[in-house]
Amino acid sequence: MMMFFGQPCTGIHRYSVANSHAGGDNRCMGKIQRPNTSSVSRKPQAATFSPGSMVVVTLCNPRDKFWGMVLALGAEGLSLSGIELASFEDLVLMVKEGESFTPAVVFFPMHRIERIELDLPDGNLSSLSQRFSAQTGLDPAKTLAPPDRSGTNAGDAGRMKIARQLSKGPA
């Protein structure tokens, strides 16, 4: 007579299957050890795309790219203070010449967002934020800060300082 898991083999075969809910009556399978997550202290993870992060957003329908600072990111979409990527060089020139500008504060619904990437350097290529800082001497996050209720933003004072320095000429 053939034996199957210690039981005589009849026409009907019973197979032992791992069952994590079985309290120990599944003798053929080893017990599954589950980590006790209630006692493990978890450190809060910093959100990668948290408010204040400089990002490049690729949109679809129509295809477009924006560069700016994250104001809020949620399941419904992304709020951003920034500019169209095609206008980056124009913005740098405007800031260097001391012209005033107001960054666009926009909301993109999640169905339009194809990709969000942090504005980070890539090998020898500097990030847009680094290029902006190098050419204007200003912090892009402060410059692109959304206007407050009075209509001014944190970057206005820095832009005015640069404009005064440029108007004086070399020292």
Phi and psi in radians as a Rosetta constraint file:
Dihedral C 1 N 2 CA 2 C 2 CIRCULARHARMONIC -1.452 0.35
Dihedral N 2 CA 2 C 2 N 3 CIRCULARHARMONIC 2.429 0.35
Dihedral C 2 N 3 CA 3 C 3 CIRCULARHARMONIC -1.898 0.35
Dihedral N 3 CA 3 C 3 N 4 CIRCULARHARMONIC 2.431 0.35
Dihedral C 3 N 4 CA 4 C 4 CIRCULARHARMONIC -2.251 0.35
Dihedral N 4 CA 4 C 4 N 5 CIRCULARHARMONIC 1.935 0.35
Dihedral C 4 N 5 CA 5 C 5 CIRCULARHARMONIC 0.910 0.35
Dihedral N 5 CA 5 C 5 N 6 CIRCULARHARMONIC 0.722 0.35
Dihedral C 5 N 6 CA 6 C 6 CIRCULARHARMONIC 1.396 0.35
Dihedral N 6 CA 6 C 6 N 7 CIRCULARHARMONIC 0.025 0.35
Dihedral C 6 N 7 CA 7 C 7 CIRCULARHARMONIC -1.948 0.35
Dihedral N 7 CA 7 C 7 N 8 CIRCULARHARMONIC 2.514 0.35
Dihedral C 7 N 8 CA 8 C 8 CIRCULARHARMONIC -1.108 0.35
Dihedral N 8 CA 8 C 8 N 9 CIRCULARHARMONIC 2.423 0.35
Dihedral C 8 N 9 CA 9 C 9 CIRCULARHARMONIC -1.439 0.35
Dihedral N 9 CA 9 C 9 N 10 CIRCULARHARMONIC 2.051 0.35
Dihedral C 9 N 10 CA 10 C 10 CIRCULARHARMONIC -1.923 0.35
Dihedral N 10 CA 10 C 10 N 11 CIRCULARHARMONIC -2.894 0.35
Dihedral C 10 N 11 CA 11 C 11 CIRCULARHARMONIC -1.209 0.35
Dihedral N 11 CA 11 C 11 N 12 CIRCULARHARMONIC -0.408 0.35
Dihedral C 11 N 12 CA 12 C 12 CIRCULARHARMONIC -1.876 0.35
Dihedral N 12 CA 12 C 12 N 13 CIRCULARHARMONIC 2.214 0.35
Dihedral C 12 N 13 CA 13 C 13 CIRCULARHARMONIC -1.784 0.35
Dihedral N 13 CA 13 C 13 N 14 CIRCULARHARMONIC 2.383 0.35
Dihedral C 13 N 14 CA 14 C 14 CIRCULARHARMONIC -1.966 0.35
Dihedral N 14 CA 14 C 14 N 15 CIRCULARHARMONIC 2.228 0.35
Dihedral C 14 N 15 CA 15 C 15 CIRCULARHARMONIC -1.880 0.35
Dihedral N 15 CA 15 C 15 N 16 CIRCULARHARMONIC 2.471 0.35
Dihedral C 15 N 16 CA 16 C 16 CIRCULARHARMONIC -1.498 0.35
Dihedral N 16 CA 16 C 16 N 17 CIRCULARHARMONIC 2.273 0.35
Dihedral C 16 N 17 CA 17 C 17 CIRCULARHARMONIC -2.180 0.35
Dihedral N 17 CA 17 C 17 N 18 CIRCULARHARMONIC 2.489 0.35
Dihedral C 17 N 18 CA 18 C 18 CIRCULARHARMONIC -1.085 0.35
Dihedral N 18 CA 18 C 18 N 19 CIRCULARHARMONIC 2.280 0.35
Dihedral C 18 N 19 CA 19 C 19 CIRCULARHARMONIC -2.396 0.35
Dihedral N 19 CA 19 C 19 N 20 CIRCULARHARMONIC 1.909 0.35
Dihedral C 19 N 20 CA 20 C 20 CIRCULARHARMONIC -1.235 0.35
Dihedral N 20 CA 20 C 20 N 21 CIRCULARHARMONIC -0.279 0.35
Dihedral C 20 N 21 CA 21 C 21 CIRCULARHARMONIC -1.536 0.35
Dihedral N 21 CA 21 C 21 N 22 CIRCULARHARMONIC -0.259 0.35
Dihedral C 21 N 22 CA 22 C 22 CIRCULARHARMONIC -1.293 0.35
Dihedral N 22 CA 22 C 22 N 23 CIRCULARHARMONIC 2.342 0.35
Dihedral C 22 N 23 CA 23 C 23 CIRCULARHARMONIC -1.409 0.35
Dihedral N 23 CA 23 C 23 N 24 CIRCULARHARMONIC 0.020 0.35
Dihedral C 23 N 24 CA 24 C 24 CIRCULARHARMONIC 2.463 0.35
Dihedral N 24 CA 24 C 24 N 25 CIRCULARHARMONIC 0.032 0.35
Dihedral C 24 N 25 CA 25 C 25 CIRCULARHARMONIC -1.490 0.35
Dihedral N 25 CA 25 C 25 N 26 CIRCULARHARMONIC 0.040 0.35
Dihedral C 25 N 26 CA 26 C 26 CIRCULARHARMONIC -1.781 0.35
Dihedral N 26 CA 26 C 26 N 27 CIRCULARHARMONIC 1.337 0.35
Dihedral C 26 N 27 CA 27 C 27 CIRCULARHARMONIC -1.197 0.35
Dihedral N 27 CA 27 C 27 N 28 CIRCULARHARMONIC -0.393 0.35
Dihedral C 27 N 28 CA 28 C 28 CIRCULARHARMONIC -1.385 0.35
Dihedral N 28 CA 28 C 28 N 29 CIRCULARHARMONIC -0.272 0.35
Dihedral C 28 N 29 CA 29 C 29 CIRCULARHARMONIC -1.972 0.35
Dihedral N 29 CA 29 C 29 N 30 CIRCULARHARMONIC 2.519 0.35
Dihedral C 29 N 30 CA 30 C 30 CIRCULARHARMONIC -1.218 0.35
Dihedral N 30 CA 30 C 30 N 31 CIRCULARHARMONIC 2.732 0.35
Dihedral C 30 N 31 CA 31 C 31 CIRCULARHARMONIC -1.298 0.35
Dihedral N 31 CA 31 C 31 N 32 CIRCULARHARMONIC 2.478 0.35
Dihedral C 31 N 32 CA 32 C 32 CIRCULARHARMONIC -1.560 0.35
Dihedral N 32 CA 32 C 32 N 33 CIRCULARHARMONIC 2.137 0.35
Dihedral C 32 N 33 CA 33 C 33 CIRCULARHARMONIC -1.579 0.35
Dihedral N 33 CA 33 C 33 N 34 CIRCULARHARMONIC 2.158 0.35
Dihedral C 33 N 34 CA 34 C 34 CIRCULARHARMONIC -1.926 0.35
Dihedral N 34 CA 34 C 34 N 35 CIRCULARHARMONIC 2.382 0.35
Dihedral C 34 N 35 CA 35 C 35 CIRCULARHARMONIC -1.169 0.35
Dihedral N 35 CA 35 C 35 N 36 CIRCULARHARMONIC 2.491 0.35
Dihedral C 35 N 36 CA 36 C 36 CIRCULARHARMONIC -1.481 0.35
Dihedral N 36 CA 36 C 36 N 37 CIRCULARHARMONIC 1.742 0.35
Dihedral C 36 N 37 CA 37 C 37 CIRCULARHARMONIC -1.383 0.35
Dihedral N 37 CA 37 C 37 N 38 CIRCULARHARMONIC -0.258 0.35
Dihedral C 37 N 38 CA 38 C 38 CIRCULARHARMONIC -1.278 0.35
Dihedral N 38 CA 38 C 38 N 39 CIRCULARHARMONIC -0.523 0.35
Dihedral C 38 N 39 CA 39 C 39 CIRCULARHARMONIC -1.624 0.35
Dihedral N 39 CA 39 C 39 N 40 CIRCULARHARMONIC -0.201 0.35
Dihedral C 39 N 40 CA 40 C 40 CIRCULARHARMONIC -1.400 0.35
Dihedral N 40 CA 40 C 40 N 41 CIRCULARHARMONIC 2.198 0.35
Dihedral C 40 N 41 CA 41 C 41 CIRCULARHARMONIC -1.408 0.35
Dihedral N 41 CA 41 C 41 N 42 CIRCULARHARMONIC 2.197 0.35
Dihedral C 41 N 42 CA 42 C 42 CIRCULARHARMONIC -1.810 0.35
Dihedral N 42 CA 42 C 42 N 43 CIRCULARHARMONIC 2.308 0.35
Dihedral C 42 N 43 CA 43 C 43 CIRCULARHARMONIC -1.475 0.35
Dihedral N 43 CA 43 C 43 N 44 CIRCULARHARMONIC 2.401 0.35
Dihedral C 43 N 44 CA 44 C 44 CIRCULARHARMONIC -1.171 0.35
Dihedral N 44 CA 44 C 44 N 45 CIRCULARHARMONIC 2.338 0.35
Dihedral C 44 N 45 CA 45 C 45 CIRCULARHARMONIC -1.533 0.35
Dihedral N 45 CA 45 C 45 N 46 CIRCULARHARMONIC 2.330 0.35
Dihedral C 45 N 46 CA 46 C 46 CIRCULARHARMONIC -1.246 0.35
Dihedral N 46 CA 46 C 46 N 47 CIRCULARHARMONIC 2.331 0.35
Dihedral C 46 N 47 CA 47 C 47 CIRCULARHARMONIC -1.233 0.35
Dihedral N 47 CA 47 C 47 N 48 CIRCULARHARMONIC 2.266 0.35
Dihedral C 47 N 48 CA 48 C 48 CIRCULARHARMONIC -1.141 0.35
Dihedral N 48 CA 48 C 48 N 49 CIRCULARHARMONIC -0.741 0.35
Dihedral C 48 N 49 CA 49 C 49 CIRCULARHARMONIC -1.815 0.35
Dihedral N 49 CA 49 C 49 N 50 CIRCULARHARMONIC 0.855 0.35
Dihedral C 49 N 50 CA 50 C 50 CIRCULARHARMONIC -1.334 0.35
Dihedral N 50 CA 50 C 50 N 51 CIRCULARHARMONIC 2.821 0.35
Dihedral C 50 N 51 CA 51 C 51 CIRCULARHARMONIC -0.963 0.35
Dihedral N 51 CA 51 C 51 N 52 CIRCULARHARMONIC 2.348 0.35
Dihedral C 51 N 52 CA 52 C 52 CIRCULARHARMONIC 1.760 0.35
Dihedral N 52 CA 52 C 52 N 53 CIRCULARHARMONIC -0.240 0.35
Dihedral C 52 N 53 CA 53 C 53 CIRCULARHARMONIC -1.255 0.35
Dihedral N 53 CA 53 C 53 N 54 CIRCULARHARMONIC 2.428 0.35
Dihedral C 53 N 54 CA 54 C 54 CIRCULARHARMONIC -1.551 0.35
Dihedral N 54 CA 54 C 54 N 55 CIRCULARHARMONIC 2.232 0.35
Dihedral C 54 N 55 CA 55 C 55 CIRCULARHARMONIC -2.389 0.35
Dihedral N 55 CA 55 C 55 N 56 CIRCULARHARMONIC 2.849 0.35
Dihedral C 55 N 56 CA 56 C 56 CIRCULARHARMONIC -2.049 0.35
Dihedral N 56 CA 56 C 56 N 57 CIRCULARHARMONIC 2.173 0.35
Dihedral C 56 N 57 CA 57 C 57 CIRCULARHARMONIC -1.959 0.35
Dihedral N 57 CA 57 C 57 N 58 CIRCULARHARMONIC 2.222 0.35
Dihedral C 57 N 58 CA 58 C 58 CIRCULARHARMONIC -1.778 0.35
Dihedral N 58 CA 58 C 58 N 59 CIRCULARHARMONIC 2.204 0.35
Dihedral C 58 N 59 CA 59 C 59 CIRCULARHARMONIC -1.935 0.35
Dihedral N 59 CA 59 C 59 N 60 CIRCULARHARMONIC 2.765 0.35
Dihedral C 59 N 60 CA 60 C 60 CIRCULARHARMONIC -2.166 0.35
Dihedral N 60 CA 60 C 60 N 61 CIRCULARHARMONIC 2.775 0.35
Dihedral C 60 N 61 CA 61 C 61 CIRCULARHARMONIC 0.942 0.35
Dihedral N 61 CA 61 C 61 N 62 CIRCULARHARMONIC 1.207 0.35
Dihedral C 61 N 62 CA 62 C 62 CIRCULARHARMONIC -1.476 0.35
Dihedral N 62 CA 62 C 62 N 63 CIRCULARHARMONIC 2.766 0.35
Dihedral C 62 N 63 CA 63 C 63 CIRCULARHARMONIC -1.258 0.35
Dihedral N 63 CA 63 C 63 N 64 CIRCULARHARMONIC 2.258 0.35
Dihedral C 63 N 64 CA 64 C 64 CIRCULARHARMONIC -2.744 0.35
Dihedral N 64 CA 64 C 64 N 65 CIRCULARHARMONIC 2.837 0.35
Dihedral C 64 N 65 CA 65 C 65 CIRCULARHARMONIC -2.304 0.35
Dihedral N 65 CA 65 C 65 N 66 CIRCULARHARMONIC 2.441 0.35
Dihedral C 65 N 66 CA 66 C 66 CIRCULARHARMONIC -2.178 0.35
Dihedral N 66 CA 66 C 66 N 67 CIRCULARHARMONIC 2.561 0.35
Dihedral C 66 N 67 CA 67 C 67 CIRCULARHARMONIC -2.109 0.35
Dihedral N 67 CA 67 C 67 N 68 CIRCULARHARMONIC 2.303 0.35
Dihedral C 67 N 68 CA 68 C 68 CIRCULARHARMONIC 3.087 0.35
Dihedral N 68 CA 68 C 68 N 69 CIRCULARHARMONIC -2.880 0.35
Dihedral C 68 N 69 CA 69 C 69 CIRCULARHARMONIC -1.882 0.35
Dihedral N 69 CA 69 C 69 N 70 CIRCULARHARMONIC 2.308 0.35
Dihedral C 69 N 70 CA 70 C 70 CIRCULARHARMONIC -1.194 0.35
Dihedral N 70 CA 70 C 70 N 71 CIRCULARHARMONIC 2.227 0.35
Dihedral C 70 N 71 CA 71 C 71 CIRCULARHARMONIC -1.679 0.35
Dihedral N 71 CA 71 C 71 N 72 CIRCULARHARMONIC -0.743 0.35
Dihedral C 71 N 72 CA 72 C 72 CIRCULARHARMONIC -2.792 0.35
Dihedral N 72 CA 72 C 72 N 73 CIRCULARHARMONIC 2.542 0.35
Dihedral C 72 N 73 CA 73 C 73 CIRCULARHARMONIC -2.354 0.35
Dihedral N 73 CA 73 C 73 N 74 CIRCULARHARMONIC 2.172 0.35
Dihedral C 73 N 74 CA 74 C 74 CIRCULARHARMONIC -2.523 0.35
Dihedral N 74 CA 74 C 74 N 75 CIRCULARHARMONIC -3.087 0.35
Dihedral C 74 N 75 CA 75 C 75 CIRCULARHARMONIC -1.122 0.35
Dihedral N 75 CA 75 C 75 N 76 CIRCULARHARMONIC -0.471 0.35
Dihedral C 75 N 76 CA 76 C 76 CIRCULARHARMONIC -1.427 0.35
Dihedral N 76 CA 76 C 76 N 77 CIRCULARHARMONIC -0.438 0.35
Dihedral C 76 N 77 CA 77 C 77 CIRCULARHARMONIC 2.811 0.35
Dihedral N 77 CA 77 C 77 N 78 CIRCULARHARMONIC -2.862 0.35
Dihedral C 77 N 78 CA 78 C 78 CIRCULARHARMONIC -2.161 0.35
Dihedral N 78 CA 78 C 78 N 79 CIRCULARHARMONIC 2.268 0.35
Dihedral C 78 N 79 CA 79 C 79 CIRCULARHARMONIC -1.779 0.35
Dihedral N 79 CA 79 C 79 N 80 CIRCULARHARMONIC 2.315 0.35
Dihedral C 79 N 80 CA 80 C 80 CIRCULARHARMONIC -2.444 0.35
Dihedral N 80 CA 80 C 80 N 81 CIRCULARHARMONIC 2.490 0.35
Dihedral C 80 N 81 CA 81 C 81 CIRCULARHARMONIC -1.965 0.35
Dihedral N 81 CA 81 C 81 N 82 CIRCULARHARMONIC 1.978 0.35
Dihedral C 81 N 82 CA 82 C 82 CIRCULARHARMONIC -3.113 0.35
Dihedral N 82 CA 82 C 82 N 83 CIRCULARHARMONIC -2.680 0.35
Dihedral C 82 N 83 CA 83 C 83 CIRCULARHARMONIC -2.432 0.35
Dihedral N 83 CA 83 C 83 N 84 CIRCULARHARMONIC 2.865 0.35
Dihedral C 83 N 84 CA 84 C 84 CIRCULARHARMONIC -1.172 0.35
Dihedral N 84 CA 84 C 84 N 85 CIRCULARHARMONIC 2.445 0.35
Dihedral C 84 N 85 CA 85 C 85 CIRCULARHARMONIC -1.068 0.35
Dihedral N 85 CA 85 C 85 N 86 CIRCULARHARMONIC -0.543 0.35
Dihedral C 85 N 86 CA 86 C 86 CIRCULARHARMONIC -1.136 0.35
Dihedral N 86 CA 86 C 86 N 87 CIRCULARHARMONIC -0.337 0.35
Dihedral C 86 N 87 CA 87 C 87 CIRCULARHARMONIC -1.684 0.35
Dihedral N 87 CA 87 C 87 N 88 CIRCULARHARMONIC 0.140 0.35
Dihedral C 87 N 88 CA 88 C 88 CIRCULARHARMONIC -1.027 0.35
Dihedral N 88 CA 88 C 88 N 89 CIRCULARHARMONIC -0.876 0.35
Dihedral C 88 N 89 CA 89 C 89 CIRCULARHARMONIC -1.121 0.35
Dihedral N 89 CA 89 C 89 N 90 CIRCULARHARMONIC -0.661 0.35
Dihedral C 89 N 90 CA 90 C 90 CIRCULARHARMONIC -1.101 0.35
Dihedral N 90 CA 90 C 90 N 91 CIRCULARHARMONIC -0.698 0.35
Dihedral C 90 N 91 CA 91 C 91 CIRCULARHARMONIC -1.102 0.35
Dihedral N 91 CA 91 C 91 N 92 CIRCULARHARMONIC -0.771 0.35
Dihedral C 91 N 92 CA 92 C 92 CIRCULARHARMONIC -1.037 0.35
Dihedral N 92 CA 92 C 92 N 93 CIRCULARHARMONIC -0.787 0.35
Dihedral C 92 N 93 CA 93 C 93 CIRCULARHARMONIC -1.106 0.35
Dihedral N 93 CA 93 C 93 N 94 CIRCULARHARMONIC -0.734 0.35
Dihedral C 93 N 94 CA 94 C 94 CIRCULARHARMONIC -1.052 0.35
Dihedral N 94 CA 94 C 94 N 95 CIRCULARHARMONIC -0.798 0.35
Dihedral C 94 N 95 CA 95 C 95 CIRCULARHARMONIC -1.150 0.35
Dihedral N 95 CA 95 C 95 N 96 CIRCULARHARMONIC -0.737 0.35
Dihedral C 95 N 96 CA 96 C 96 CIRCULARHARMONIC -1.104 0.35
Dihedral N 96 CA 96 C 96 N 97 CIRCULARHARMONIC -0.610 0.35
Dihedral C 96 N 97 CA 97 C 97 CIRCULARHARMONIC -1.449 0.35
Dihedral N 97 CA 97 C 97 N 98 CIRCULARHARMONIC -0.060 0.35
Dihedral C 97 N 98 CA 98 C 98 CIRCULARHARMONIC 1.445 0.35
Dihedral N 98 CA 98 C 98 N 99 CIRCULARHARMONIC 0.174 0.35
Dihedral C 98 N 99 CA 99 C 99 CIRCULARHARMONIC -1.262 0.35
Dihedral N 99 CA 99 C 99 N 100 CIRCULARHARMONIC 2.563 0.35
Dihedral C 99 N 100 CA 100 C 100 CIRCULARHARMONIC -1.452 0.35
Dihedral N 100 CA 100 C 100 N 101 CIRCULARHARMONIC 2.619 0.35
Dihedral C 100 N 101 CA 101 C 101 CIRCULARHARMONIC -2.646 0.35
Dihedral N 101 CA 101 C 101 N 102 CIRCULARHARMONIC 2.758 0.35
Dihedral C 101 N 102 CA 102 C 102 CIRCULARHARMONIC -2.124 0.35
Dihedral N 102 CA 102 C 102 N 103 CIRCULARHARMONIC 2.129 0.35
Dihedral C 102 N 103 CA 103 C 103 CIRCULARHARMONIC -1.153 0.35
Dihedral N 103 CA 103 C 103 N 104 CIRCULARHARMONIC 2.616 0.35
Dihedral C 103 N 104 CA 104 C 104 CIRCULARHARMONIC -1.290 0.35
Dihedral N 104 CA 104 C 104 N 105 CIRCULARHARMONIC 2.293 0.35
Dihedral C 104 N 105 CA 105 C 105 CIRCULARHARMONIC -1.844 0.35
Dihedral N 105 CA 105 C 105 N 106 CIRCULARHARMONIC 1.938 0.35
Dihedral C 105 N 106 CA 106 C 106 CIRCULARHARMONIC -2.226 0.35
Dihedral N 106 CA 106 C 106 N 107 CIRCULARHARMONIC 2.762 0.35
Dihedral C 106 N 107 CA 107 C 107 CIRCULARHARMONIC -2.134 0.35
Dihedral N 107 CA 107 C 107 N 108 CIRCULARHARMONIC 2.253 0.35
Dihedral C 107 N 108 CA 108 C 108 CIRCULARHARMONIC -1.996 0.35
Dihedral N 108 CA 108 C 108 N 109 CIRCULARHARMONIC 2.095 0.35
Dihedral C 108 N 109 CA 109 C 109 CIRCULARHARMONIC -1.146 0.35
Dihedral N 109 CA 109 C 109 N 110 CIRCULARHARMONIC 2.632 0.35
Dihedral C 109 N 110 CA 110 C 110 CIRCULARHARMONIC -1.031 0.35
Dihedral N 110 CA 110 C 110 N 111 CIRCULARHARMONIC -0.521 0.35
Dihedral C 110 N 111 CA 111 C 111 CIRCULARHARMONIC -1.220 0.35
Dihedral N 111 CA 111 C 111 N 112 CIRCULARHARMONIC -0.290 0.35
Dihedral C 111 N 112 CA 112 C 112 CIRCULARHARMONIC -1.572 0.35
Dihedral N 112 CA 112 C 112 N 113 CIRCULARHARMONIC -0.306 0.35
Dihedral C 112 N 113 CA 113 C 113 CIRCULARHARMONIC -1.455 0.35
Dihedral N 113 CA 113 C 113 N 114 CIRCULARHARMONIC 2.095 0.35
Dihedral C 113 N 114 CA 114 C 114 CIRCULARHARMONIC -1.612 0.35
Dihedral N 114 CA 114 C 114 N 115 CIRCULARHARMONIC -0.643 0.35
Dihedral C 114 N 115 CA 115 C 115 CIRCULARHARMONIC -2.792 0.35
Dihedral N 115 CA 115 C 115 N 116 CIRCULARHARMONIC 2.475 0.35
Dihedral C 115 N 116 CA 116 C 116 CIRCULARHARMONIC -2.208 0.35
Dihedral N 116 CA 116 C 116 N 117 CIRCULARHARMONIC 2.215 0.35
Dihedral C 116 N 117 CA 117 C 117 CIRCULARHARMONIC -2.304 0.35
Dihedral N 117 CA 117 C 117 N 118 CIRCULARHARMONIC 2.508 0.35
Dihedral C 117 N 118 CA 118 C 118 CIRCULARHARMONIC -1.147 0.35
Dihedral N 118 CA 118 C 118 N 119 CIRCULARHARMONIC 2.497 0.35
Dihedral C 118 N 119 CA 119 C 119 CIRCULARHARMONIC -1.401 0.35
Dihedral N 119 CA 119 C 119 N 120 CIRCULARHARMONIC 1.501 0.35
Dihedral C 119 N 120 CA 120 C 120 CIRCULARHARMONIC -2.098 0.35
Dihedral N 120 CA 120 C 120 N 121 CIRCULARHARMONIC 2.685 0.35
Dihedral C 120 N 121 CA 121 C 121 CIRCULARHARMONIC -1.156 0.35
Dihedral N 121 CA 121 C 121 N 122 CIRCULARHARMONIC 2.667 0.35
Dihedral C 121 N 122 CA 122 C 122 CIRCULARHARMONIC -2.210 0.35
Dihedral N 122 CA 122 C 122 N 123 CIRCULARHARMONIC 1.708 0.35
Dihedral C 122 N 123 CA 123 C 123 CIRCULARHARMONIC 1.141 0.35
Dihedral N 123 CA 123 C 123 N 124 CIRCULARHARMONIC -2.131 0.35
Dihedral C 123 N 124 CA 124 C 124 CIRCULARHARMONIC -1.463 0.35
Dihedral N 124 CA 124 C 124 N 125 CIRCULARHARMONIC -0.176 0.35
Dihedral C 124 N 125 CA 125 C 125 CIRCULARHARMONIC -1.459 0.35
Dihedral N 125 CA 125 C 125 N 126 CIRCULARHARMONIC 2.217 0.35
Dihedral C 125 N 126 CA 126 C 126 CIRCULARHARMONIC -1.396 0.35
Dihedral N 126 CA 126 C 126 N 127 CIRCULARHARMONIC 2.746 0.35
Dihedral C 126 N 127 CA 127 C 127 CIRCULARHARMONIC -1.282 0.35
Dihedral N 127 CA 127 C 127 N 128 CIRCULARHARMONIC 2.891 0.35
Dihedral C 127 N 128 CA 128 C 128 CIRCULARHARMONIC -1.090 0.35
Dihedral N 128 CA 128 C 128 N 129 CIRCULARHARMONIC -0.655 0.35
Dihedral C 128 N 129 CA 129 C 129 CIRCULARHARMONIC -1.098 0.35
Dihedral N 129 CA 129 C 129 N 130 CIRCULARHARMONIC -0.740 0.35
Dihedral C 129 N 130 CA 130 C 130 CIRCULARHARMONIC -1.141 0.35
Dihedral N 130 CA 130 C 130 N 131 CIRCULARHARMONIC -0.715 0.35
Dihedral C 130 N 131 CA 131 C 131 CIRCULARHARMONIC -1.111 0.35
Dihedral N 131 CA 131 C 131 N 132 CIRCULARHARMONIC -0.741 0.35
Dihedral C 131 N 132 CA 132 C 132 CIRCULARHARMONIC -1.077 0.35
Dihedral N 132 CA 132 C 132 N 133 CIRCULARHARMONIC -0.824 0.35
Dihedral C 132 N 133 CA 133 C 133 CIRCULARHARMONIC -1.095 0.35
Dihedral N 133 CA 133 C 133 N 134 CIRCULARHARMONIC -0.741 0.35
Dihedral C 133 N 134 CA 134 C 134 CIRCULARHARMONIC -1.133 0.35
Dihedral N 134 CA 134 C 134 N 135 CIRCULARHARMONIC -0.644 0.35
Dihedral C 134 N 135 CA 135 C 135 CIRCULARHARMONIC -1.506 0.35
Dihedral N 135 CA 135 C 135 N 136 CIRCULARHARMONIC -0.445 0.35
Dihedral C 135 N 136 CA 136 C 136 CIRCULARHARMONIC -1.986 0.35
Dihedral N 136 CA 136 C 136 N 137 CIRCULARHARMONIC -0.396 0.35
Dihedral C 136 N 137 CA 137 C 137 CIRCULARHARMONIC 1.373 0.35
Dihedral N 137 CA 137 C 137 N 138 CIRCULARHARMONIC 0.220 0.35
Dihedral C 137 N 138 CA 138 C 138 CIRCULARHARMONIC -1.998 0.35
Dihedral N 138 CA 138 C 138 N 139 CIRCULARHARMONIC 2.708 0.35
Dihedral C 138 N 139 CA 139 C 139 CIRCULARHARMONIC -1.400 0.35
Dihedral N 139 CA 139 C 139 N 140 CIRCULARHARMONIC 2.110 0.35
Dihedral C 139 N 140 CA 140 C 140 CIRCULARHARMONIC -1.098 0.35
Dihedral N 140 CA 140 C 140 N 141 CIRCULARHARMONIC -0.585 0.35
Dihedral C 140 N 141 CA 141 C 141 CIRCULARHARMONIC -1.132 0.35
Dihedral N 141 CA 141 C 141 N 142 CIRCULARHARMONIC -0.673 0.35
Dihedral C 141 N 142 CA 142 C 142 CIRCULARHARMONIC -1.282 0.35
Dihedral N 142 CA 142 C 142 N 143 CIRCULARHARMONIC -0.641 0.35
Dihedral C 142 N 143 CA 143 C 143 CIRCULARHARMONIC -1.190 0.35
Dihedral N 143 CA 143 C 143 N 144 CIRCULARHARMONIC -0.644 0.35
Dihedral C 143 N 144 CA 144 C 144 CIRCULARHARMONIC -1.606 0.35
Dihedral N 144 CA 144 C 144 N 145 CIRCULARHARMONIC 0.116 0.35
Dihedral C 144 N 145 CA 145 C 145 CIRCULARHARMONIC -1.030 0.35
Dihedral N 145 CA 145 C 145 N 146 CIRCULARHARMONIC 2.425 0.35
Dihedral C 145 N 146 CA 146 C 146 CIRCULARHARMONIC -1.138 0.35
Dihedral N 146 CA 146 C 146 N 147 CIRCULARHARMONIC 2.613 0.35
Dihedral C 146 N 147 CA 147 C 147 CIRCULARHARMONIC -1.082 0.35
Dihedral N 147 CA 147 C 147 N 148 CIRCULARHARMONIC 2.534 0.35
Dihedral C 147 N 148 CA 148 C 148 CIRCULARHARMONIC -1.481 0.35
Dihedral N 148 CA 148 C 148 N 149 CIRCULARHARMONIC -3.003 0.35
Dihedral C 148 N 149 CA 149 C 149 CIRCULARHARMONIC -1.148 0.35
Dihedral N 149 CA 149 C 149 N 150 CIRCULARHARMONIC -0.407 0.35
Dihedral C 149 N 150 CA 150 C 150 CIRCULARHARMONIC -1.417 0.35
Dihedral N 150 CA 150 C 150 N 151 CIRCULARHARMONIC -0.147 0.35
Dihedral C 150 N 151 CA 151 C 151 CIRCULARHARMONIC 1.662 0.35
Dihedral N 151 CA 151 C 151 N 152 CIRCULARHARMONIC 0.057 0.35
Dihedral C 151 N 152 CA 152 C 152 CIRCULARHARMONIC -1.923 0.35
Dihedral N 152 CA 152 C 152 N 153 CIRCULARHARMONIC 2.736 0.35
Dihedral C 152 N 153 CA 153 C 153 CIRCULARHARMONIC -2.173 0.35
Dihedral N 153 CA 153 C 153 N 154 CIRCULARHARMONIC 3.022 0.35
Dihedral C 153 N 154 CA 154 C 154 CIRCULARHARMONIC -1.113 0.35
Dihedral N 154 CA 154 C 154 N 155 CIRCULARHARMONIC -0.399 0.35
Dihedral C 154 N 155 CA 155 C 155 CIRCULARHARMONIC -1.444 0.35
Dihedral N 155 CA 155 C 155 N 156 CIRCULARHARMONIC -0.211 0.35
Dihedral C 155 N 156 CA 156 C 156 CIRCULARHARMONIC -1.053 0.35
Dihedral N 156 CA 156 C 156 N 157 CIRCULARHARMONIC -0.767 0.35
Dihedral C 156 N 157 CA 157 C 157 CIRCULARHARMONIC -1.102 0.35
Dihedral N 157 CA 157 C 157 N 158 CIRCULARHARMONIC -0.732 0.35
Dihedral C 157 N 158 CA 158 C 158 CIRCULARHARMONIC -1.155 0.35
Dihedral N 158 CA 158 C 158 N 159 CIRCULARHARMONIC -0.690 0.35
Dihedral C 158 N 159 CA 159 C 159 CIRCULARHARMONIC -1.145 0.35
Dihedral N 159 CA 159 C 159 N 160 CIRCULARHARMONIC -0.672 0.35
Dihedral C 159 N 160 CA 160 C 160 CIRCULARHARMONIC -1.157 0.35
Dihedral N 160 CA 160 C 160 N 161 CIRCULARHARMONIC -0.668 0.35
Dihedral C 160 N 161 CA 161 C 161 CIRCULARHARMONIC -1.103 0.35
Dihedral N 161 CA 161 C 161 N 162 CIRCULARHARMONIC -0.768 0.35
Dihedral C 161 N 162 CA 162 C 162 CIRCULARHARMONIC -1.104 0.35
Dihedral N 162 CA 162 C 162 N 163 CIRCULARHARMONIC -0.738 0.35
Dihedral C 162 N 163 CA 163 C 163 CIRCULARHARMONIC -1.085 0.35
Dihedral N 163 CA 163 C 163 N 164 CIRCULARHARMONIC -0.714 0.35
Dihedral C 163 N 164 CA 164 C 164 CIRCULARHARMONIC -1.143 0.35
Dihedral N 164 CA 164 C 164 N 165 CIRCULARHARMONIC -0.719 0.35
Dihedral C 164 N 165 CA 165 C 165 CIRCULARHARMONIC -1.121 0.35
Dihedral N 165 CA 165 C 165 N 166 CIRCULARHARMONIC -0.697 0.35
Dihedral C 165 N 166 CA 166 C 166 CIRCULARHARMONIC -1.213 0.35
Dihedral N 166 CA 166 C 166 N 167 CIRCULARHARMONIC -0.613 0.35
Dihedral C 166 N 167 CA 167 C 167 CIRCULARHARMONIC -1.247 0.35
Dihedral N 167 CA 167 C 167 N 168 CIRCULARHARMONIC -0.505 0.35
Dihedral C 167 N 168 CA 168 C 168 CIRCULARHARMONIC -1.290 0.35
Dihedral N 168 CA 168 C 168 N 169 CIRCULARHARMONIC -0.479 0.35
Dihedral C 168 N 169 CA 169 C 169 CIRCULARHARMONIC 1.459 0.35
Dihedral N 169 CA 169 C 169 N 170 CIRCULARHARMONIC -2.982 0.35
Dihedral C 169 N 170 CA 170 C 170 CIRCULARHARMONIC -1.182 0.35
Dihedral N 170 CA 170 C 170 N 171 CIRCULARHARMONIC 2.509 0.35
